[in-house]
Amino acid sequence: MTDMANRVVDFGDGRRIEVNINKPVARYPGNPIITAQDVNQAWRDPAHQVTTIHNAGINILNGKTVMLFRSHLRCGMSVLGMAKSKNGVDNWELSPGPALKPATKQDTFVDGVDVETLIENETGGLEDARITKFGDEYAISYSAYHAMVEDRVRVSLITTKDFNSFTRHGPILNLDMRNVVLFSEKINNKYTALFRPNDVSPDETGGKYTQIRIGYSDDWKSNVWELPETPIMQTGFGPSAFSNKIGPCAPPIKTAKGWLNIFHGVRTTMDGNPYVLGVALHDLNDPASIKMSSIPILFPSRADCKIETDRYIHVPNVVFCCGAAGRENGSILIYYGGNDTVMNVGITHEDVLVALCEHYAQDALTGRLLYSI
């Protein structure tokens, strides 16, 4: 393998470590970076005490890393909290309470939104924010759950410029979608996004849990997207670490060799449904053209959920990412939840991820390996 398979990276606090094809992601030695107990120290209201912190979107504001994390309140509902860090790995400053809760009439809505329906759509809670920056504005896509309709989830859009005031735009699509991530710039004069269907009805989009589709729009704030019927990635076959579910995680990161898409995959086992992180490389000018690594970049382990023995663990054997930060030196910080319980961070390098996609690929639609074993 070429020298691109080995890189020494720095977390940003002086800790250096090597990543390579055999160890694509190095865990931060100080994990977890935030726990539910940390949140509860900041959120003193008994109604806001939480049991988890996980699945956080991130971006940069005024030189600081801003994190929007998901937490389960003790009643079971998910809300979104906020934390900030100068280096993106430690000394997190937490908001004094939830940053975003289910919508009410006191919130700000863009003109033309059906406010009553939007409020109803969010009565079951908010989950899994992804953050993409366009100019001086941030797009936050998040899963809005209906409290009374089973499996009703609408990925919706919020915009902000300062993470203090937020404007709700409503569902990105009026279809059940579990994940929607936006590319950070126009490609061929179109805004582009990745979608993971979550439907149970044959009248919806089809491909429940097993497909990633691409969508195009003239205006990322319009909530008008065209989705070709053919998926660009799919699973449902094995053997594969992604054989039962697949979906996009963090907004794609632009590199000289393509857009890196960190995704999640699930393979059902006799002892549960472990979630892993995978990676795919999308062509810079044609993001529907993909090289997909057959080798996951991170498997769940006991190191991903370090908590006291009497603390709650939400879902064992899960690593899940909603945000990653690419740096000018090619290193990438990956923010991921451990067991849907604590927030962790790992580090990799774009050259390692690209090498996995180029040398250990699988066909993105059939799952067949494109290299010899």
ROPA-46084 format. One line per field, with one value per residue (C-alpha): x negated, y, z; chain. Coordinates in steps of 0.1 Angstrom, whole numbers, always signed. Each point is the difference from the previous one (the first is absolute). Layout:
east	X / ...
north	Y / ...
up	Z / ...
unit	A / ...
***
This chain:
east	+0 / -12 / -11 / +35 / +11 / -19 / +4 / -10 / +28 / +5 / +32 / -6 / -10 / -36 / +9 / -14 / +8 / -4 / +30 / -2 / +19 / +1 / +10 / +18 / +14 / -18 / +21 / -7 / -17 / +22 / +33 / +28 / -2 / +34 / +23 / +36 / -13 / -18 / +32 / +19 / -25 / +9 / +37 / +13 / +37 / +13 / +21 / -32 / -21 / -12 / -11 / -21 / -20 / -8 / +4 / -14 / -3 / -29 / -13 / -22 / +12 / -25 / -29 / +18 / +15 / +38 / +17 / +37 / +5 / +30 / +10 / +28 / +19 / +9 / +36 / -14 / +3 / -31 / -11 / -30 / -26 / -30 / -37 / -30 / -37 / -31 / -19 / +30 / -12 / +1 / +11 / +36 / +23 / +36 / +31 / +20 / +29 / +13 / -8 / +29 / +31 / +32 / +15 / +26 / +17 / -26 / -27 / -10 / +13 / -8 / +29 / +23 / -6 / +31 / -8 / +26 / -11 / -37 / +7 / +20 / -29 / -24 / +21 / -21 / -33 / -30 / -30 / -33 / -9 / -23 / -15 / -12 / -12 / +10 / -16 / +8 / +30 / +2 / +24 / +10 / +18 / +16 / +25 / +33 / +22 / +38 / +11 / +32 / -7 / -23 / -32 / +10 / -33 / -6 / -35 / +5 / -21 / -10 / -23 / -21 / -29 / -11 / +14 / +20 / +30 / +15 / +26 / +20 / +7 / +19 / -5 / -27 / +23 / +35 / -12 / -14 / -37 / -23 / -32 / -6 / -35 / -8 / -31 / -16 / +0 / +18 / -11 / +8 / +22 / +21 / +1 / -5 / +10 / +1 / +32 / +7 / +37 / +17 / +34 / +23 / +26 / -2 / +14 / -31 / -35 / -9 / -32 / +5 / -33 / -20 / -6 / -17 / +14 / -13 / +21 / -4 / +15 / -3 / +3 / -11 / +26 / +29 / +8 / +5 / -23 / +0 / -10 / -7 / +16 / -32 / -21 / -37 / -8 / +19 / -3 / +22 / -25 / -30 / -24 / -7 / -2 / +27 / +23 / +32 / +0 / -19 / +3 / -21 / -15 / -19 / +2 / -25 / -35 / -16 / -35 / -22 / +10 / +37 / +27 / -5 / +33 / -1 / +30 / +13 / +8 / +16 / -3 / +25 / -16 / +12 / -8 / +13 / -5 / -35 / -4 / -32 / -14 / -9 / -13 / +7 / -17 / +23 / -13 / -6 / +21 / +24 / +9 / +21 / -32 / -14 / -29 / +12 / -24 / +11 / -20 / +16 / -22 / +13 / +16 / +17 / -21 / +1 / -23 / +29 / +22 / -20 / +24 / +5 / +15 / +33 / +6 / +25 / -11 / +25 / -9 / -30 / -25 / +6 / -22 / +19 / -12 / +19 / -30 / -36 / -25 / -26 / -31 / -24 / -28 / +23 / +9 / +36 / +17 / +29 / +26 / +19 / +23 / -9 / +28 / +24 / -11 / -32 / -18 / -34 / -24 / -24 / -25 / -10 / -16 / +16 / -28 / +7 / +38 / -6 / -24 / +26 / +25 / -24 / -17 / +26 / +32 / +33 / +26 / +24 / +31 / -8 / -23 / -25 / -37 / -21 / -33 / -14 / -2
north	+0 / +35 / +25 / +15 / -29 / +15 / +34 / +16 / +22 / +24 / +3 / +37 / -3 / -12 / -37 / -16 / -34 / -21 / -10 / -25 / -25 / -25 / +27 / +27 / +18 / +6 / +6 / +30 / -11 / +23 / -15 / +5 / +37 / +7 / -22 / +2 / +10 / +29 / +12 / -4 / +22 / +27 / -7 / +4 / +0 / -35 / -1 / +3 / -27 / -25 / -36 / +3 / +23 / -12 / +5 / +35 / +23 / +25 / +30 / +30 / +34 / +28 / -24 / -23 / -35 / +1 / -33 / -7 / -32 / -23 / -8 / -22 / +17 / -24 / +0 / -15 / +29 / +12 / +37 / +17 / +16 / +22 / -1 / +20 / -6 / +20 / -31 / -23 / -28 / +13 / +27 / +0 / +28 / -12 / +20 / +6 / -20 / -16 / +21 / -14 / -17 / -10 / +30 / +23 / +31 / +22 / -13 / +18 / -15 / +10 / +15 / -26 / -28 / -19 / +8 / -23 / -30 / +7 / +2 / -32 / -17 / +8 / -11 / -32 / +17 / +11 / -22 / -2 / +35 / +5 / +34 / +14 / +35 / +21 / +34 / +16 / -23 / -35 / -26 / -24 / -32 / -20 / -29 / +12 / -27 / -1 / -10 / -19 / -14 / -31 / +4 / +35 / +19 / +30 / +13 / +37 / +32 / +28 / +29 / +22 / +25 / +1 / -31 / +23 / +6 / -27 / +0 / -31 / -9 / -32 / -34 / -3 / -26 / -10 / -36 / -22 / +5 / -9 / +18 / +30 / +15 / +29 / +6 / +34 / +15 / -1 / -28 / +6 / +29 / -21 / -4 / -37 / -22 / -36 / -16 / -32 / -12 / -11 / -8 / -29 / +7 / -12 / +34 / +17 / -2 / -36 / -16 / +3 / +2 / -15 / +28 / +33 / +23 / +32 / +31 / +33 / +35 / +35 / +15 / -19 / +20 / -7 / -35 / -10 / -29 / -23 / -36 / -25 / -33 / -20 / +0 / +8 / -24 / -29 / -31 / -29 / -27 / -16 / -8 / +36 / +22 / +21 / -28 / +10 / +38 / +29 / +37 / +33 / +13 / +33 / +26 / -9 / +14 / +14 / -12 / +3 / -36 / +2 / +5 / -23 / -14 / -16 / -23 / -25 / -36 / -29 / -37 / -20 / -26 / -26 / +24 / +33 / +26 / +15 / +34 / +7 / +30 / -3 / +23 / +8 / +23 / +20 / +16 / +37 / +9 / -30 / -10 / -28 / -17 / -19 / -21 / -17 / -16 / -35 / +3 / +20 / +27 / -4 / -30 / +4 / -11 / +2 / +31 / +20 / +0 / +7 / +7 / -9 / -35 / +14 / +23 / -6 / -14 / +6 / -22 / -24 / -4 / +32 / +27 / +27 / +33 / +32 / +23 / +0 / +29 / +0 / +20 / +17 / -26 / -28 / -13 / -6 / +0 / -24 / +7 / -32 / -13 / -31 / -24 / +30 / +10 / +22 / +24 / -10 / +12 / -18 / +12 / -12 / +14 / +5 / -19 / -31 / +2 / +6 / -30 / -22 / +10 / -4 / -33 / -19 / +10 / -18 / +7 / +25 / -16 / -37 / -3 / -21 / +5 / +18 / -14 / -35 / -15
up	+0 / -7 / +27 / -2 / +22 / +30 / +16 / +34 / +12 / +29 / +20 / +6 / +36 / -7 / -2 / -31 / -13 / -32 / -21 / -29 / -21 / +29 / +25 / -19 / +30 / +33 / +30 / +22 / +32 / +20 / -12 / +8 / -6 / +14 / +21 / +12 / +35 / -16 / -16 / +33 / +17 / -25 / -3 / +35 / -7 / +11 / -32 / -20 / +17 / -26 / -3 / -32 / -23 / -35 / -38 / -2 / -30 / +0 / -19 / +7 / +12 / +7 / +3 / +25 / -6 / +5 / +8 / -1 / +19 / +6 / +35 / +14 / +28 / +28 / -14 / -32 / -24 / -19 / -1 / -14 / +22 / -9 / +10 / -12 / +1 / -11 / -13 / -7 / +24 / +36 / +24 / -14 / +11 / +3 / -5 / +32 / -15 / -32 / -31 / -20 / +12 / -17 / -18 / +16 / -13 / +17 / -24 / -32 / -33 / -36 / -19 / -16 / +24 / +13 / +37 / +15 / -20 / +7 / +37 / -1 / -19 / +28 / +30 / +3 / +3 / -21 / -9 / -19 / -12 / -29 / -7 / -34 / -5 / -31 / +1 / +33 / +6 / +15 / -11 / +28 / -12 / +28 / +5 / +13 / +15 / +3 / +35 / -11 / -34 / +0 / -21 / -11 / -4 / -21 / -5 / +4 / -5 / +24 / -10 / +22 / -3 / +37 / +17 / +23 / -22 / -22 / -29 / -7 / -37 / +4 / -16 / -27 / -16 / +10 / +1 / +28 / -2 / +29 / -12 / -23 / -4 / -23 / -21 / +9 / -34 / -34 / -24 / -36 / +10 / +23 / +38 / +8 / +30 / +11 / +13 / +19 / -4 / +32 / -13 / +8 / -27 / -36 / -10 / +13 / -14 / +5 / +11 / +37 / +19 / -29 / -25 / -3 / -26 / -15 / -4 / -18 / +6 / -14 / +35 / +31 / +21 / -23 / +13 / -37 / -9 / -30 / +9 / -29 / +6 / -2 / +32 / -1 / +28 / +13 / +22 / +10 / -8 / +16 / +13 / +9 / +30 / -17 / -11 / +19 / +1 / -15 / +2 / -2 / +31 / -2 / -28 / -26 / +2 / -32 / -8 / -31 / -10 / +7 / +27 / +30 / +12 / +35 / +3 / +24 / -6 / +20 / -2 / +21 / +22 / +24 / +28 / -14 / -27 / +2 / -17 / -18 / -19 / -37 / -26 / -37 / -24 / -23 / -33 / +4 / -31 / +0 / +36 / -12 / -11 / +30 / +13 / +31 / +25 / +10 / +32 / +28 / +15 / +36 / +18 / +35 / +30 / +38 / -4 / -15 / +31 / +31 / +28 / +37 / +5 / +14 / -30 / -28 / -33 / -28 / -30 / +2 / -29 / -18 / -14 / -19 / -14 / -11 / -3 / -11 / -5 / -27 / +6 / -25 / +9 / -12 / +35 / +8 / +34 / +2 / +27 / +9 / +26 / +20 / +7 / -6 / +35 / +0 / -25 / -13 / -26 / -23 / -25 / -35 / -31 / -34 / -18 / +20 / -7 / -37 / -1 / +15 / -26 / -29 / +10 / +21 / -18 / -4 / -27 / +16 / -14 / +0 / +29 / -19 / +9 / -26 / +12 / +6 / +35
unit	A / A / A / A / A / A / A / A / A / A / A / A / A / A / A / A / A / A / A / A / A / A / A / A / A / A / A / A / A / A / A / A / A / A / A / A / A / A / A / A / A / A / A / A / A / A / A / A / A / A / A / A / A / A / A / A / A / A / A / A / A / A / A / A / A / A / A / A / A / A / A / A / A / A / A / A / A / A / A / A / A / A / A / A / A / A / A / A / A / A / A / A / A / A / A / A / A / A / A / A / A / A / A / A / A / A / A / A / A / A / A / A / A / A / A / A / A / A / A / A / A / A / A / A / A / A / A / A / A / A / A / A / A / A / A / A / A / A / A / A / A / A / A / A / A / A / A / A / A / A / A / A / A / A / A / A / A / A / A / A / A / A / A / A / A / A / A / A / A / A / A / A / A / A / A / A / A / A / A / A / A / A / A / A / A / A / A / A / A / A / A / A / A / A / A / A / A / A / A / A / A / A / A / A / A / A / A / A / A / A / A / A / A / A / A / A / A / A / A / A / A / A / A / A / A / A / A / A / A / A / A / A / A / A / A / A / A / A / A / A / A / A / A / A / A / A / A / A / A / A / A / A / A / A / A / A / A / A / A / A / A / A / A / A / A / A / A / A / A / A / A / A / A / A / A / A / A / A / A / A / A / A / A / A / A / A / A / A / A / A / A / A / A / A / A / A / A / A / A / A / A / A / A / A / A / A / A / A / A / A / A / A / A / A / A / A / A / A / A / A / A / A / A / A / A / A / A / A / A / A / A / A / A / A / A / A / A / A / A / A / A / A / A / A / A / A / A / A / A / A / A / A / A / A / A / A / A / A / A / A / A / A / A / A / A / A / A / A / A / A / A / A / A
***
